[in-house]
Amino acid sequence: MEGAMFLCQPLLDVLAGRGIEDIDAFIKVPSWNDLPDPFSIPSMEKATTRVLCAIRRRERIIIFGDYDCDGVLGAHILRSALSALGAPARVSLPHRDEGYGLSSSAVHHFSRSGTDLLITVDNGINARAAVRLAQRLGIGVVVIDHHRIQEQAETTAVWSDGFCGAGLAAMFAWALALRAKWTDTKIEYLLSGCSQYAAIASIADCVPLLDGTRTLARLGLAELARSRHKGLQELLKTSCTDPSQPDSRDVAFGVAPRINAAGRMAHPAEALAVFEAAMNEEAAQRSVERLNQLNLERRRTVKVHFEELVESLGTNIPAGLVAYREASPKGIAGLLASKCVERYSVPSIVLVPSTIPGQVVGSGRSVPGVDLVETLRPLGKLFLRFGGHTQAVGLTMAVARIEEFREKFARSVEPLARRDSQKPDGEAELNLSFMGRHFDEQLLLLEPFGEGNRPPTFSICMAEVLRVRNRWVRIRQGRSSLEALCWDVPVREQMKGDFLVEFYGKTRILRGFTPR
């Protein structure tokens, strides 16, 4: 299916409605040549020169990642690439209680251990003081990051908001291989491995799945399907509807939460252990089982704390929500914020106590049309630190300023937020007779779905509810039917009307119903 002529009309309508003019380019099977030149990213030449020089000099290299999926996988990509270049680099991942980003205490620790070169990934672009300290202590610093710049650290920084941290790490690994004059075959093998991790991180980290990121994610999903990595195989087996063909929903709701559960409930090193078990099946099984346990613990904890949060909020929800949860663990603040967005359709920030007395840390999630970083920037004097990207932020502030922040955030969001921004509209009308193997194959060409490339939502008109069982509803239109997940749409058997159904990977989700 190389051209638009092979797409059915409903899918063509979706792409046309999204303003995609070159449909052939959008749906064609990508190749590595479709990725941008890694040296087109600012400072890539300078950064690769510094790292290759460190390898030749046998300098002691530390890779400093983060406690989330993007930071863990970005660090793993860099270590794998440096190992292939003959450099035994060490990975350091922070505990969530240490706070986000490169800290002065971490720099002192690296200095005492004799570090010559520090490479940060998914953090560091705003760590001006910590980077300056490292340089004073004789440590070279290379930053690989995608977060919005507040005050840029003065060092060699490979920065782009076109990729997530792991995506940039994959591009950096590619640039290193090119500078090292690897053969095309060896480079393609490297990219095959890196792209798997970059695909997971790109989908998990809510970066727009457009342009180079979309290409990298599509390539990575294809590589995941045929991966021989024991850790990945075990993770896909326990996380995916069909491990032989993982899609973006499998990654977003199966793979990524398990990786993130380590950093939320324990230590991110427990997730890294899965990817270190490349050929050891027994170690892979143990590590994945541990992630499964942590993920179950995470789900139970979020359920309890969200129910308490909803009860405490009542019914008068402001245009921008700030909630302080004194009893909630730091690791679930972002998840609580996400659930608030789902429930109330407003930008939401959840604050929890910091390990430093008198301070709180918070995680925020947004709705379409509200850029959280730009919304918070004028309120910057209220924070000790903050950063992130359009749809997700983290911040630290004094407990005493919570009420002031709550009022100012609601006022700032009021002109921007639309309460109905989360309500989906049908992008095209779909007759269920179109569905089948060919439709599924064509839908797959629109993958991966996520930020910037949402799953398509179709109107299914003049249909009826055949059956409702648990959270599943079967809808019939003529002689054809489909089964969809139904979370909060009030339907019952024999109801007739028009349905809104989201097609997210292999899963169909009922998003709306209008009776007739």
N, C-alpha and C positions, 0 to 999 in steps of 0.2 A: 504494500500500500504506500507507494511513493508520492502520489498526488492527491489533490483535493477531490478529483473526480471519483475516488473510491470511498469517500466519506458519505455516510447517509445524511439526509437533509437536516435532521435535528442537531447533529454534531456540527454541521456547517453553520447552522443558525447560531449556535453557542459561540463559535469562534468569531463569526462576523459581529455578533453583539459585543464582543470584547475588544473589537477594533483590530483584530489580527488580520492584516491584509495579505501577507505572504504565507498562506496556509501550508503550501508545500514545504517551506523551510521549517515551519513550526512542527510538523508531524513527521518529517523524514527521520529515519533511524540515524542517530548522530555517530560521528567518529571523533577520534582525538583531534583531528584537524579542525573541527568546529570550535574547539576551545580557543580563547584568545591567547596571543603570545604572552607567556608569563613575564617576559621582560618589559611588557607594556605597563605593568603595575609599578607605580613609583617606588624607587629605591631598591628594586629587586636586584639590579646589577651590583649595587654597592653591598647589599646584604649577603649575596651569594659569594662575593669576593672575600668578605670577612670570614664567613664560615669555612670556606675551602682553605683559607690561610690558616685558620685554627686547626683544621684537620692535619694539614702538612706539618704544623709545629707540635702536633700531639698535645694540644691544650685540653684542659679538663672542662668539658661542656656540660652544663645543666640546662634541661628544658623545663620551663615552669609553665604548667597548664592551669586549668581551672577545675572546679568540682562538678561542672555540668557536662552533659553529653558532648558538646562542641569542644570544650577545653580538654576533656579526656582523650577524645579521638584525634584532635589536632596534635596533642603531645605524642600520641602513639605513632601518627604518620611521620612526624619529624624524627623520632627515635629510629623508626624502621629505615628511613632514608639515610640517616647518618651512619647507622650500622652497616648498611650496604656500601657506604663510602669508606668504611674502615674506621669509623670513629665510635667508640663505646660510650655514647652520651647517656647520662642518667636523667630520669624523669622525676620531677617533684610536683606533687599535686597538693593543694592546700585543703585542710579541713574547713568546712563551712563556718565553724566558729572563729576561724582566723580572719574572716571577712573576705570580701571580693578584692581581687587584684594583687599586684605586687606590693608587698609591705616592707618597711625598713627592717623589721625583725627577720623576715625571710632573707633579705639581702645580707644581713650580718651572719646568718647561719651559712649561707653559701660562701661567704668570704672565709669563715673559719674552716670550711671543708676544702679550701684551696681552689675554688672555681676561677677559671680564667675567662670563660665566655658564658653569658647567660642569654638564652633565647626564650622569650615569653611568647605564648600563643593564646589568643582569646582574652588577653588582658594586657595592660601595660601602656597603652597609647596615652592614657591620662596620668600615669604614675610618675609624674615629674620629679617629685622629691626622692622616691625610692630609686629611680634610675640615676639621678645625680649622685646619690650615696654610693651606689654600686661603682660608678665611674671613679669616685674619690678613693674607693677601696681597691682600685686596680682591676675591676671586672669589666670586660667589654659587654655591651648589651645590644642585642638585636630584637626588635619588637615586631611581632606578626599579629595584626589585630584588625577588627572590622567595626568596633564600636564608635559611636559618634565622638568626635574630638571636643573636649572641653578646654583643656590646656595641654598641648602636645608635649610629651617627653622629648628632651633634646638628645636624640640618639638616632641610629639607623633604624627607620621604621617602615616596614612593608605594610602599608595600610590601604584598604579598599572596602567600601561598603557594598561592593558587588558580590562578595562571597561571605560565607560564615568563616569562623576561625579555622576550622578543619579544611574548608575549601581553599583558603589562602595557603594553609600548610601544604596541601597537595600541589598547588601551583609552585610553591617554593621548592618542594622536593623535585618537581619537574625541572625547574630552572637549575638546581644543583646538578642534576644528571646531565643536562645539556652542557653546562660549563665544564663538567668532568669528562665530556666527550664520550659518553656511553653510546653503544650501538642502538639503533632504532628498536631492535628486539628487546634489549634489556630495558630501555626506557618504557616501552609499552607494557612490559611485565610490572615495572614499578607503578605506572599509572593505573593498571588494573587493580592492584592492591589498594593504592591510596584512594581511588574513586569510591570503593565500597564504603569506607569510613566517612568520606566527604558527603556521600549521598545521605547516610543516616543523619549526620550532623546538620546538613542543610535543611532537611525536612523537620528535624527536631527544634532547630533554633529560630524558627519563624522568620527567616530571611526570605526576601522575594525570590520565588522560583522562576526567574527570568534570565534570559541571555546566557552568560557563562555558567551561572549557578545551575540553571535548568539543564544545560548540556551535561555538566559534571554529574548531576544527580541522576539523570537518565542513564548515563554510562555506568554509574555505580550500581544502580538497581539491577541492571543486566548482569554485572559481575557478581553481585550478591547471589543471584539465582544459580550460578555455577561455581560458587566459592568452595574451595577445598580446605579452608581454614577451619579447624576443629571447633574453636571457640565460636566463630560466626555460625557454623552449622548448628551447634547446640542452641545458640540464641535464637536463630530463625525457627528451629523446630518447636521451641516452646512459645514463640511470640506471634507466628504468622498463621493465617488461615490456610495458605498453601505455601510451604517453605520452598518449593521448587519455582515459585513465581511470586516473590514478595512485592507488594505494591506500597504506595505512599501511606495508606491507612495502616497497614501492618507495621510500618516503621513508626508512624506518629503515635499509635495507641498500643503497640506491642513491644517493639524493640527499644525505642528511646526511653519510655518510662522505666524500664528495667535498668538501663544504664544510669539514668538520673537518680534512681532510688538509692544507689550506693552513696552518692554525695549528699542526698537528703536525709537518710536515716543512719548512715555509718560513715564510711570514708570512701572517696572516689577511687582509691587504689583497688578496691574490691571489684570495680567495673573494669579497670585496666587489666586485672588478672585474666579476664575472659579473652582479651585480645593478645595477651602474652602466650596463651595456650594454643599456638598455631598448629602443632602436630601432636599434642598430648591430649588424647581423647578423655582420659580419666580426669585430668586437671580441668579440662574444659567443662565437663559435666558437673564437677564440684563447684566451679566458679559460677556457672549459670544457675545452678540450684540455689546458691547463696543469693544471687540477684532476684530470683523468684521469691524467696522468703522476704527479702527487704521490700520488694514491690508490694507483696500482700500486706505487710506491716504499714507501708505508706498509704495504701488504699483505705485500710481500716482507720488510720489516724486522721486522714483528710475527711472521711465521712463524719466522724464524731465531731471534729472541730468546725466543719462547715455547718452542720446542723445547729451547733451552739451559736455560731456567728449569725446565721439567718434569724434565729430567735432574738438575738440582741439588737438587730437592726430595725425590726418592726416593718412598717409599710411605707414610711416616708423616706424614699431613697433619693438623694440629691443627684444632680447631673454628673458629678464626679464624686466617687465614693472613696473615703479614707476610713479604714477600720483598724483600731488598735486592739490586738489580741494578746493580752498579757500572759495567758497560759499556753499559747500555741508554740510549737517548736519552730525554730528558724527555718528548718528545711522545707516546710510546707507553705510558707508565706506566698510564694509565687503560685502554687496550685490553688490556694484559697482565693487569690486575686482572679485567677482564670475562671474559677467556678462562679465568682461574683459577676464577672462579665457575662457568662452564659445565662445566669439567672436574671440579672437586672438590665443587661444591655447598656451599661455605662462604664466608662473607664474606672478602674478600681485599683486601689493601692492598699495592701495589708501590711501593717506594721507589727513587729514583735520585739521583745526585749533583746538588746545586744548583750554580749558578754562583758561589755564595759558599762559600769553603773552610770545611770543617768542618760543613757543613749538607747535609741531603737534603730533597728534596721528594717527596711521595707522592700517589697517587690511589687511592681505595678504591671498591669496588663491593660491593653486599650481596645477600642472598637475602631472599625474603619472610619477614616476621616479625622481621627484625633492622633496627632503625633505627640507621644508622651514626652520625648526629650524637649521638643520645642515648647510644649505647654509648661514644663517644669523649669525651663531655663530662666524666665523672669522671676521665679521664686527661689533662685539659687542661694540667696542669703539665708534661707531657712535651713539649709542642709550643710552638714559637715563634708559630705561628698555625695555625688550622684552621677549616674551615667547609664548608657544602654543604647537602644535604638528605637525606631518608630513605635513598635507595638509592645515593647517590654523594657522596663527600667529597674534599677536597684538604687537604693539610697540609704544614707545614714543621717540621723538628726537627733537633736536633744529631745527628751521626753517632754520638756516644758513647752515645746513649740508645736506639739501635735494639734491642739485646738486651732491655733492660728493657721496652720497648714491646711487643716480640714476645711476651714471657711474659704481660704483663698483658692484652693484647688477647685472647689465646687464652682466658685465664681468664674475662674479661668476657663473651665470646660463648658459652662452654660451656653455660650454662643456657638460652640463647635459641635457639641454632642447632639445627636438625634436619637430619641428613644427607640425609634423603629429601625435603627441602622442594622440590627442583627436579624431582622425579619427577611427571609429570603423571598425572592420573586422568581417565577419561572422564566428561565432564559430562553426556552424554546418549548414547543409542544411535542410530546412524544406519544406515538401510538404504540401500545405494547406489542403489536404484531412485528415491530421492527426488532424486538429483542431476540437474542440468540447468540450463538458463538461468534458470528461475524460482527455483530454490534459490540460485543465485549472486546474483540480484537481491535476494533476501531477506537473504542473508548480508551484502550491502553495507550494509544498514540498521543493522547492528550496529557498523560501522566508526565511527571509526578504532580500531585495536587497538594496545595498548601498555600502559604502566604504568597500573594501575587498571581496565583493560578488556582483559584478555588475549585472544588469539585462542582461539576455542572448540576444545576437543579432544573428538572423538567416538570412542566404541567402535564398531568394525565387527566384528561377531561372525560366526563360522563362515565365514571367507573363506580364500582361498589366494593364494599368490604365483605369479603367472604368469611374470614376467620380472624379472631384476635386471640392470641395465646401467649401468655407471659408478656414479653416486650416485642413480640413479632406480630405483624398484621399482613394478611394476604389480600391483595387488591386484584379485582378482575375487571377487564375491559374486553367485551366481546368474548372471544374464545381464548384470549391470552391473559396471563396473570403474572404477578411478581410478589415476592415476599420482602418486606422492609422492616427495619428496626423502628419502633415507635416509642420515643422517650416521653414526650409530654403533649402529644396531640390527642385531644379527646375524641376517639372514634370507637364505634362498636359495630357488631355484625349487622349486615343488611343496610348500613348507611350508604347513600348514593350521593355523588357529587364530583367535584374536581379536586385532585390531589397534587401536592407539591412533593416531589421525591428527589432527594439528593443522591447522586451516583458517585460514591466515594470508594474507589478501587472496586473490589468485588462485593462491597456492602452497599445496600440501598437503605436510605434513611428517610422516613416520613417527616417532612418539615412543615406541612400545612394541609388544611382541608377546608373546603367551602361546600356546604351541603346544597343540593338542588332539589 
